[in-house]
Amino acid sequence: MTNKLDKFHKTKLGLLIFALVELGIAYGFFSLSIDRGNLLWYLLTLIFLVGALKNFFNLIGVLLHGYRRK
């Protein structure tokens, strides 16, 4: 199961879906952090935002150069 998920994550569609999902989760945590004022929510927002940006940059690399950067 994990191998299939890893193979899917390395595809163009997989990178896009993971980036969008992580961006949505980051938005949810950001909303909670503003509402509750807890630093943990800000930290989780930052973690998921960095993950989403990494996936977007990897997707751009795949689209421009045809390979996936690590």
C-alpha positions as CSV (number, residue, x, y, z in Angstrom):
1,M,0.0,0.0,0.0
2,T,2.8,2.4,0.9
3,N,4.7,1.6,-2.3
4,K,1.6,2.4,-4.4
5,L,1.1,5.7,-2.6
6,D,4.8,6.6,-3.1
7,K,4.7,5.8,-6.8
8,F,1.5,7.9,-7.2
9,H,3.1,10.8,-5.2
10,K,6.0,10.8,-7.8
11,T,3.6,11.4,-10.7
12,K,2.5,14.8,-12.0
13,L,-1.1,14.3,-10.8
14,G,0.1,12.9,-7.5
15,L,2.3,15.9,-6.8
16,L,-0.6,18.3,-7.7
17,I,-3.1,16.4,-5.5
18,F,-0.7,16.2,-2.5
19,A,0.1,19.9,-2.9
20,L,-3.5,20.9,-2.9
21,V,-4.4,18.7,0.0
22,E,-1.5,20.0,2.1
23,L,-2.5,23.6,1.1
24,G,-6.1,22.9,2.3
25,I,-4.9,21.4,5.6
26,A,-2.5,24.4,6.1
27,Y,-5.5,26.8,5.5
28,G,-7.5,24.9,8.1
29,F,-4.7,25.1,10.7
30,F,-4.2,28.8,9.9
31,S,-7.8,29.4,10.5
32,L,-7.6,27.6,13.8
33,S,-4.5,29.4,14.8
34,I,-6.1,32.8,14.3
35,D,-9.2,31.8,16.1
36,R,-7.6,30.1,19.1
37,G,-4.2,31.9,19.2
38,N,-2.3,28.7,20.0
39,L,1.3,28.5,18.8
40,L,0.9,24.7,18.0
41,W,-1.6,25.6,15.3
42,Y,0.8,28.1,13.8
43,L,3.6,25.5,13.8
44,L,1.3,22.9,12.0
45,T,0.3,25.6,9.5
46,L,4.0,26.2,8.7
47,I,4.8,22.5,8.4
48,F,2.0,21.9,5.9
49,L,2.7,25.1,4.0
50,V,6.3,24.1,3.5
51,G,5.2,20.6,2.4
52,A,2.7,22.1,-0.1
53,L,5.4,24.5,-1.5
54,K,7.8,21.6,-1.9
55,N,5.3,19.6,-3.9
56,F,4.5,22.6,-6.1
57,F,8.2,23.2,-6.8
58,N,8.7,19.5,-7.6
59,L,5.7,19.7,-9.9
60,I,7.2,22.7,-11.7
61,G,10.5,20.9,-12.0
62,V,8.8,17.8,-13.5
63,L,6.8,20.0,-16.0
64,L,9.8,22.0,-17.1
65,H,12.6,19.4,-17.0
66,G,10.8,16.1,-17.2
67,Y,12.2,14.6,-14.1
68,R,11.5,14.8,-10.3
69,R,14.0,16.6,-8.2
70,K,14.6,15.1,-4.7
